[in-house]
Amino acid sequence: MCYDVSGDDMETFEILRGLREDKDYTQQQMADLLKIGRTMYRRYETGETEIPMRHLKVLCNFYGVSADYVLNLPKGRPYGLNKR
């Protein structure tokens, strides 16, 4: 699970920023990959705008991570599913 320095669960936008910075990519490079403007991509990384599913899929494939990782979902059973 991802944690920030205070130990709280990280938000999706923080995880996106961390993935990009770990690979030394610029916001412009990521915006070009998604075929959007840098300002829109910046909004994804600041949490101003939720990332659309189509862009999430592209970024997950690009970074080689799961959507569960980026969305910081717990491992295990899906929410709300009861064993029958």
Secondary structure by P-SEA (a helix, b strand, c coil): cccccccccccaaaaaaaaaaaacccaaaaaaaacccaaaaaaaaaccccccaaaaaaaaaaaccccccccccccccccccccc
